[in-house]
Amino acid sequence: MDSEVIPLFPTFVWKTQAPPDVTQQMHERIEPALTAMVPELELGQAWQSPHGLHALEEFAELMT
């Protein structure tokens, strides 16, 4: 995997390109977890993810 740091004010954003087989496996674990977290929103409403997503088992692969 290749990664690079993108300086985006006010913090840096890490961009990593993973092979399709890896991203598919990650998507299969992450998408259901996110879907379960996001409430039904009315037009004009917004949602922000809770802190600590990196500590959830479903997101562990993103931290390696």
Secondary structure, 3 states (H helix, E strand, C coil): CEEEEEEECCEEEEEEECCHHHHHHHHHHHHHHHHHHCCCCCCCCCCCCCCCHHHCHHHHHHHC
